[in-house]
């Protein structure tokens, strides 16, 4: 079997709500998309994303360096293709823009393979469970006032979400503590409450906050420190009982390995787009399981519902409806859970008419 054709395109999908955190704003979602067609006419669809910068560079990497590799290979040999893409771009890659391009190809290959097998992606990858609990991040953005934060948090819990995540990293530590306190008081003791600093602090600052909020039963403290600083996460973890979650800004399995080896995290949050695709995501997840750690993927719920359902030790899917504007069929919350689509492949159904209006030329 040989690859018949590979096509790429680029879109810019606007966010449906204003999204801000401690270090950045989510201004737009650049969305490189890849279609891989086999000799039987089946098409696998993959994609990547940015939060406003780098989309054209990712597409250029895909077009110039990655598509020629795929066209030379049997699309069933996904691990071989991944390794070739990694090695033939390693001088300028090993993460970042190149990794985001590799991910788009890799996701398309897995979608195609699942379609050829006539299986939903989660079953092809392991099929550990048929549903995954969901927490909501889309009402916890940093620009919201305390009143807005409380109102939306309560609404989401009433809608059935198992938990909520709020952003921290305001100008004053007292503001962060107050926001955590009022949200916990409003939603009660039972729902899960997570906080996310988006790498705002150094170890000393993160330890200071953690020591002040242990009474609020925080389920995890996410990205408290620069993600490349494994040593500071070790120090933080030794001085708090709050579980430390990390992963959205880690771009390959070797850094995840270092976090595990040094005991620097409790929960790993690989993002299939940012860590090089499904191939790497599954390797990180299995590595985590070997050391008794859980995984809870970052963002892209429409894809990650499959990956979370594929492995037994996943915790949640993160609710941020980034693609709903261009989908003809969206995930439905049922008693706090998402179930992956039972269609062959990843089952993400794009509304081509809506999607086309955001295409960049």
NORFEN-V224513 format. One record per residue. N is the residue number from 0. RES is the residue in one small letter. D_CENTER is the distance of its C-alpha to the mean C-alpha in Angstrom with 2 decimals. Layout:
{{N,RES,D_CENTER} {N,RES,D_CENTER}}
This chain:
{{0,x,31.49} {1,x,30.58} {2,x,28.07} {3,x,30.00} {4,x,27.96} {5,x,24.70} {6,x,24.00} {7,x,21.57} {8,x,21.25} {9,x,19.56} {10,x,18.85} {11,x,18.33} {12,x,17.00} {13,x,18.00} {14,x,16.06} {15,x,17.92} {16,x,18.26} {17,x,18.65} {18,x,15.63} {19,x,16.63} {20,x,15.82} {21,x,18.04} {22,x,17.76} {23,x,16.80} {24,x,16.75} {25,x,14.40} {26,x,17.40} {27,x,16.28} {28,x,13.61} {29,x,15.11} {30,x,14.19} {31,x,15.78} {32,x,16.58} {33,x,18.38} {34,x,20.85} {35,x,22.50} {36,x,25.78} {37,x,27.78} {38,x,31.56} {39,x,31.59} {40,x,29.87} {41,x,26.57} {42,x,23.57} {43,x,20.03} {44,x,17.47} {45,x,14.47} {46,x,12.64} {47,x,10.77} {48,x,10.36} {49,x,11.67} {50,x,12.62} {51,x,16.24} {52,x,17.39} {53,x,17.56} {54,x,17.10} {55,x,20.67} {56,x,20.47} {57,x,17.60} {58,x,19.75} {59,x,22.76} {60,x,21.28} {61,x,20.44} {62,x,23.94} {63,x,26.02} {64,x,24.70} {65,x,22.33} {66,x,23.98} {67,x,27.32} {68,x,25.95} {69,x,24.59} {70,x,27.92} {71,x,29.79} {72,x,28.04} {73,x,27.98} {74,x,24.54} {75,x,24.71} {76,x,24.59} {77,x,20.87} {78,x,20.96} {79,x,23.97} {80,x,22.46} {81,x,19.36} {82,x,21.84} {83,x,24.02} {84,x,21.36} {85,x,20.38} {86,x,24.06} {87,x,25.48} {88,x,23.25} {89,x,23.10} {90,x,25.62} {91,x,23.40} {92,x,19.97} {93,x,18.29} {94,x,15.11} {95,x,14.41} {96,x,15.75} {97,x,17.08} {98,x,13.96} {99,x,12.18} {100,x,15.31} {101,x,15.43} {102,x,12.03} {103,x,13.51} {104,x,16.60} {105,x,15.16} {106,x,13.22} {107,x,16.56} {108,x,18.55} {109,x,16.89} {110,x,17.28} {111,x,20.85} {112,x,21.56} {113,x,20.61} {114,x,22.78} {115,x,25.56} {116,x,25.43} {117,x,25.41} {118,x,22.65} {119,x,19.39} {120,x,16.57} {121,x,15.88} {122,x,19.60} {123,x,19.85} {124,x,17.30} {125,x,19.13} {126,x,19.26} {127,x,19.27} {128,x,19.05} {129,x,19.30} {130,x,17.41} {131,x,14.67} {132,x,15.10} {133,x,13.17} {134,x,13.05} {135,x,13.31} {136,x,12.15} {137,x,13.83} {138,x,17.21} {139,x,16.72} {140,x,16.78} {141,x,19.15} {142,x,21.82} {143,x,22.69} {144,x,26.00} {145,x,26.50} {146,x,28.13} {147,x,25.31} {148,x,22.75} {149,x,25.00} {150,x,25.80} {151,x,22.29} {152,x,21.26} {153,x,24.31} {154,x,23.74} {155,x,20.29} {156,x,21.78} {157,x,24.71} {158,x,22.53} {159,x,21.44} {160,x,18.00} {161,x,18.04} {162,x,16.99} {163,x,15.91} {164,x,14.27} {165,x,16.30} {166,x,16.13} {167,x,18.91} {168,x,20.69} {169,x,23.62} {170,x,26.78} {171,x,28.41} {172,x,27.33} {173,x,29.54} {174,x,27.53} {175,x,24.33} {176,x,26.39} {177,x,28.03} {178,x,24.86} {179,x,23.54} {180,x,27.02} {181,x,27.56} {182,x,24.27} {183,x,25.00} {184,x,28.54} {185,x,27.62} {186,x,25.24} {187,x,27.35} {188,x,26.86} {189,x,25.10} {190,x,21.64} {191,x,18.87} {192,x,18.40} {193,x,15.65} {194,x,15.96} {195,x,13.85} {196,x,15.94} {197,x,13.64} {198,x,16.03} {199,x,19.06} {200,x,21.58} {201,x,23.51} {202,x,24.31} {203,x,27.40} {204,x,25.83} {205,x,22.94} {206,x,25.62} {207,x,27.73} {208,x,25.24} {209,x,24.27} {210,x,28.00} {211,x,28.54} {212,x,25.96} {213,x,26.28} {214,x,28.49} {215,x,25.75} {216,x,24.00} {217,x,20.56} {218,x,18.20} {219,x,16.08} {220,x,16.32} {221,x,13.02} {222,x,13.25} {223,x,16.98} {224,x,18.13} {225,x,17.48} {226,x,14.92} {227,x,17.60} {228,x,20.15} {229,x,20.07} {230,x,23.63} {231,x,23.09} {232,x,20.41} {233,x,23.09} {234,x,25.57} {235,x,23.51} {236,x,22.72} {237,x,26.46} {238,x,27.43} {239,x,25.39} {240,x,24.87} {241,x,21.58} {242,x,18.73} {243,x,16.62} {244,x,12.80} {245,x,11.21} {246,x,8.67} {247,x,6.34} {248,x,9.66} {249,x,10.89} {250,x,11.61} {251,x,13.53} {252,x,14.68} {253,x,17.77} {254,x,16.38} {255,x,14.63} {256,x,18.13} {257,x,19.77} {258,x,17.94} {259,x,19.06} {260,x,22.51} {261,x,23.21} {262,x,22.02} {263,x,19.81} {264,x,17.04} {265,x,17.06} {266,x,13.45} {267,x,10.88} {268,x,7.14} {269,x,6.25} {270,x,3.53} {271,x,6.17} {272,x,7.07} {273,x,7.61} {274,x,9.29} {275,x,11.52} {276,x,10.61} {277,x,11.13} {278,x,14.24} {279,x,12.82} {280,x,9.98} {281,x,12.98} {282,x,15.17} {283,x,13.12} {284,x,12.96} {285,x,16.68} {286,x,17.56} {287,x,16.17} {288,x,18.24} {289,x,21.27} {290,x,21.25} {291,x,20.69} {292,x,17.22} {293,x,14.59} {294,x,10.90} {295,x,8.45} {296,x,4.78} {297,x,2.68} {298,x,3.48} {299,x,5.21} {300,x,7.28} {301,x,9.93} {302,x,8.69} {303,x,6.90} {304,x,10.19} {305,x,11.98} {306,x,10.39} {307,x,10.76} {308,x,14.22} {309,x,15.11} {310,x,15.44} {311,x,17.66} {312,x,16.18} {313,x,12.84} {314,x,13.11} {315,x,11.11} {316,x,8.80} {317,x,7.82} {318,x,10.23} {319,x,9.95} {320,x,12.08} {321,x,11.28} {322,x,13.01} {323,x,15.75} {324,x,18.26} {325,x,18.39} {326,x,18.10} {327,x,21.27} {328,x,19.83} {329,x,17.13} {330,x,15.88} {331,x,18.53} {332,x,18.35} {333,x,21.12} {334,x,22.28} {335,x,18.87} {336,x,17.20} {337,x,15.40} {338,x,16.92} {339,x,15.56} {340,x,18.00} {341,x,20.96} {342,x,21.54} {343,x,21.57} {344,x,18.45} {345,x,15.06} {346,x,17.27} {347,x,15.47} {348,x,18.69} {349,x,18.97} {350,x,21.97} {351,x,23.53} {352,x,25.90} {353,x,23.37} {354,x,21.05} {355,x,24.11} {356,x,25.04} {357,x,22.11} {358,x,22.84} {359,x,23.76} {360,x,26.80}}
